[in-house]
Amino acid sequence: MKSSELYALAAKLMPGGVSSPVRAIRPYPFYTLAGKGSRIKTADGQYLIDCCLAYGPLLLGHAHPEIRAAITAQLGNGWLYGTPTPLEPEMAGVVTGDHPSMEMVRFVSTGGEATMSALRAARGFTGKSDIVKVEGGFHGAHDAVLVKAGSGATTLGVPDSAGVLPDLARHTLQVPYNDPEALEGILAKHRDVAAFILEPVLGNIGPVLPEKGYLAEVRSITKAHDVLLIFDEVITGYRLGIGGAQALYGIRPDLTTLGKVLGGGLPIGAFGGRREIMACIAPSGPVYQAGTFSGNPLSLAAGAATLKYLHGLPEAYRRLDEMSRAIGESLPRERRGSFVRLGSMFKYFFRANPPRDYRQAKESDTGAFGEFWKGMLARGIFLPPSQFETNFLSVVHTDEDTTAISEAYRACLS
């Protein structure tokens, strides 16, 4: 069946015809039959260079042979037990070794579950009720963080989804990204704040990069107000390098959340941090967290193979940075937008200057992006179908892929 036929069937059986809103493309999404290396094959017979990479997890590309071998070996021994497995302490040792801020770690099944659990741990440890997040920062689809961005310097929580109770959302405060003064102001005013959670690099609307000194100021301000700092590195973890953004920028948060790359393409999440905070998690302490599929052996096997590969090939990150740089440098000099990149993350904003926060990102011309996206797809390049989602590269993208991406950008922007 072709994509149009598959969607007609799905639309009758599934809300919007999709399992996640980001996959909804008008008039219908294309359906993928297979992925290998840097390419996917669609139900319509197209082969596309993939710069979406499942929204980030596939740092090693599709169906990487070392990950496939690890999954296959684990399949021979079963794939779910409901008991601890040797893979758990093995993987925990690697993760904590790569992140000095994570003295202990708990594995869960998704990045959203990781952020939800980290926020619960922060509240349980501090005994405080409120949290602060960055406007436009996305931390999963759970009630505490589905909060609209407002227009003031600091914003009280308003539900961003039907079904989220206003009484819950009011405990979520917001500040603009790259604005330490706003954070200082809100923490000085509100004394019941347990934690400030942020993506150190805004990945779900960008990337939008931290200005010089911003993350260090955030660390200083939260310490001064006895507020826990949570780095949501679900996107940036292992994508910007071993140790993620916190290693890149030299910041030590109190709690960290991971996902995406950590599972090598299978579902996973993790949260961890200071030992005294993590000791509050059940069964050691009173903060309850549990999951049937937590520490799933298939996900851990895929993740362990991914991390082994990355540790054994440190130059991979340098090459990824060079590829995104080459794409940016190839763009036409006269253009109406701005190109933002960091390592293997990149994006073209239809806005004259790179955005410094959510509000500036929202000024981008989404209509122009829509036409650009269609043009890129017609030229065989699959980008996330939103102005506000990051593009990604993998270690298996070739120089030929980079050239093809660059040529498509030039054609669509000229």
N, C-alpha and C positions, 0 to 999 in steps of 0.2 A: 504494500500500500504506500502511496505517496503521502507527503506531509499533510496536504490539504485533506485527504481522506482520513488520516489518522486523527487530525484535529477535530474533524466533524464528529467522529465517534467519541473522542475524549470529552468534547464540550457537553455531551449529553450525560456523561457519567461522573465528571469531576468539576468542581467549582472553577470556572474560567478555563477549563480544559487542561489545567496544569497542576503540578504538585507544589509549586512555589511561584509567587507573583513575578519574580524577576525573569521568569521564562516566558512570560506572556508577550508575544510579538504580534503586531497587527499586520495583515489580517489573520495570520496564524503563524505559529513558530515552525521552524524546520525541525524534523526529527532525526536524531543521530542513530546510525546503525552500528558504527564502530569507530574506535580511535586508536591510532598508533603513532608513536613519536609526537611530532608537532602538528599532526593533522587529524581531522575527523572526516568521516564519510556520512553523508546524509541519506535519508530515504529517497531523495530525489536524484541521487547519483552524483552529487557534488563532492569534491574533495576540498576542504577548507583549511588554511593555516589558522590554527587556533590560538588566539590571544586572549581568550576568556579563561581557558583552563579550569573549568568548573568553578569560576570565581575565586581562583587562587590556589587550591590544594595541590595541583599537579605540577609541582616544581620540576619533577623528573619526566614530565610529559605523560602521554597515554601509554598504558600497558608496558611500562618499563620492565625489561626482562628480569632484573634483580628483584623488583617488588613482586612480580608474578611468581618467581621461583619461591619466594618466602611465603606467599599466600598458599601456593600449591603444597608446599611441605607441611604447613599447618593444617590444611584441609585433610591430609592423610591421617592426622591425629584427632580430628574433630574440630568443631568451631564454636562451641559454647558449652561450658561446664557448670557455671554457677559456683565455682570455687576459685581461689587464687591460682595463678599460673606462674611459672618461673619467669615469663616474659615481663610481668609487672615490676618486680624489683630491678630487673635488668634495664628496662626502659626508664624507670624512675631515676636510676643512677646516672644515665646519660643526660636526662633533662635537667636534673639538679646540678650536675657537673657543668652543663652549658650555661646555666643561669644562677649565678651566686645568690641572687635575691630569693630564689626558690629553694629554701632549705628542706621543705617537704612538698609533696605533690599528690594530688588525687586525680585519677583518670575518670572521665565521664564520656558521654557519647557524642556530644556536639559542642561547638563553640558557644552557642546560646546557653546551653546547660552550664557551661563553665562560668560564664559571666553571672548568671543567676545565682549559682552556688557561691561565687566569690563575694557577691554583695550580701548574701545571707550570712556568710562567715564574718564579714566586716561588721555587720549590725550585731551579730551575736557576741563578737569579741569586745566591741566598744560599748555595747548597751545603748547606742544611739539609734535614732529612727530615720534620719534623712540621708539622702545621697545627693551628690552633685555630678552632673554629666556635662559634656560639651554639646552645644547646639550642633545638630547634624551628625553627631557621633552615633553609630549604630552598634548595639551590643546584643543583638538577638531579638527575637519576637516574644519576649516575656513582659509582663505587665509593668514592672518597675521602670523599664527603659523605653517603652512605647509612649514617648512624650513629645509633643510638638515643640519645635523651636519657635521662640517669640521674637518680638521686635525690640525689647528693652535691653539694657546692658546686662541685666540678670533677669531670669524668667522663672516664675513658679510653674510647676508642672500642670499641664492640661493634657488629657488623654488624646492620643494620636490614633486610637482605634476604638470602634464600638466594642463594648464588653469590658473595657478597662475602667475600673471604678475611679471616679474623681478623688475619693478619699485615699486611694493608693497613690495616684499620680501626684497628689499635692506634696508627697514626701520626696519627690524628685525635683531638684532645682537645676537650673541650667546657666551656663556661662558661655560666651563666645570662645572659640579656639584662638590661640595666639594673643590672649588678653589676660595677663597675670593680674592686672589691676582689678578686673571684674571678679576674679577668683578671690583675691584678698578682700574685696568688699563684701562678697556674699558670705564668706566664712567669718568675717568680723560681725556680721549681722545675725547669722544663724548659728546657734551654739549646739544644736542637736544633730550635727552632720557626722555620719560614721565614716564616709569615704568619698573621694573624688575619683571617678572612673573616666578614663579617656583612652582613645587610640593615640599612641604617641605620634603616629603619622596617620592622618585621617584617610582611611582606605576606602570607605564606602561612599565618599563623595569626591574621589580624587584620583591620584593622591594629592592631598593638601599638606604641605610640609611645615614643620615647626620652625619658627623664626629663631635666629641665634639667641641662645640663652633662655628660651621660653620654658623648656622642660626642666632646666635647672631651677628656674624661679618657682615653677609648680612644686617641685620637690621641697624647696625651702619653705614655701607658704604652707603647704599641708603639714609639714613637721611643726611649724610654729603654732598651728592651731590644733595640734593633736588629732589630725584627720588622716586616715589611711589613704595611701595613694595606690590605686589599682591601674596597672597598664594592661589594657586589652590588646594583646598581641596575637589574636586569632588570625589576623591577616599577615602581620609583619613578622611573626615568630618563624624563624628559620628561613623566611623569604629574603630578609635583608642581610642575612648572615647568621653564623652560629651565635646564639645569644640574642638575636633579634634587634629591635630598635634600642632596647635598654643598653645593650653592649655598644651599639653604634654611637649613641649619644652620651654614654657614661653615666646613666641614671640608675639608681637602685630603688625600685618601688617596693611597697610592702606586700602586695599581692600581684600576681600575673596570671592572665588567662591565655591559653594556647588552643589551637585547633588546626584545621585546614592542612598545611604542609605536614604537620606532626603525624598524620595518619596515612600519608602516602597515597591518598585518594579514597581511603575507606573512612567511615564515620568515626570521629574521635574528638574529644575535647580534654582539657586538663586545666586545673587551677592549682596554684601553689604559692608559697611565700614564706614569711617568717615562721619559725618553728612554733612560737607561742600562739600565733594565730591559728595555724593549721591543727594544733593540738586540741582546738575547740570542736573539730569535726568528729561526728559520731563514727565509730564507737568510743573514741578517746574522750569526747566532750559532748556538750549539749546541743550543738548545731547539727541538725539532722540533714543528711544527704545520702541518697541511695539510688541505685539503678541496676536493673537486670542485666543490661548490656555493658555496664561500666567495665573497663579493662578487657574488652572483647579480644580474644586471642588473635583473631584475624586482623583486626585493626592494629594491634600492637606488633604483630609480625610484619605488616606492611610498613608501619612507622619505624620499626627498628632497622629494616632494610634501607629505608630512606635516609635515616640519620647516619647509618654506617657509610653510605655512599657519599653524603655531603662531608663527613669528617675526612674521608679518604681523598676528596677532591676539592681542597679549599680554593683553588684557582677558579672554580666554577662561578663564584660570586663576582670575581673580577671580570670574567668574560660576559656575564649577564649585564653588568653595568656598562661595559663597552658596547654591547648591542643596543641597549636603549639609548645610549648617547649617540650612536651612529644614526638611529632613526630620527632623533631630534635635529641633528646637524644636517640631515638631508632635506629638511622641509624648505619650501620656498621662502625666500627672504621677505617678500611682501605677502602678508597674510593677515587675516582679521582675528586670529586667536592666539593662544599661548600654549606652549608645550611644557609639561611638568613631568619630571622623572626622578626616580630614586632607585638605584639598583635595577631589579627586574620589573618594577612598577612604573607605569607611564600613562599619560593621558593628554589628549588635546582638548583644551577648553575653548569653546566659542565665546571668548571674552578677551578683551585686549591684553589684560595683564593677569598673571597667575593669581588665583584667589588665595587669600590668607585665612579665610574662615568660611563657614557654611553660607552666610548671607551673600558673600561675594561670589561663591560658586553658583548660587541660585540665580545670579544675574546672567549666566551663560545663555546663549541663544539655543534653546532646545530644538526649535524647528530646523535650524541649520544643522544641528547635530544629527537629527533624524535623516536628512537627505545625505549627509556625509556617511552615516552608518550604512545606508542602503548601497551607496556607491562602493564602499569598501567590501561589502558582502558580494556584490556583483563581480568584484575583482579577486574574489577568492580569499578574503581575509575576514575572519569572524572575530569581531570585537563585542564586548558586553553591550547589549542594546540600550544603553542609557548614558546620558552625559555624566551621570553621577555614579559611575562604577569604574573601578580601576582596571586598566589593561595589564596583562601579565606576559612575561616570557618564561620559557623553561630551558633547562640545560640541554635539551635535545633540539631546540631551534638552531638551525644552521645559518651560515653566512648567506646562503641562497635565500633562506626564509626572510632574513633581515632585509636583504635587497628587495625582495618582493613586497614586503610590508612598506618599505620606504617609497618604492615606486607607486604603490597604491595611494599612499598619503599624498604624494606630490600631485598625482592625477586628480584626486578628489578635492584638493585644496587650491589648485591653480585656477 
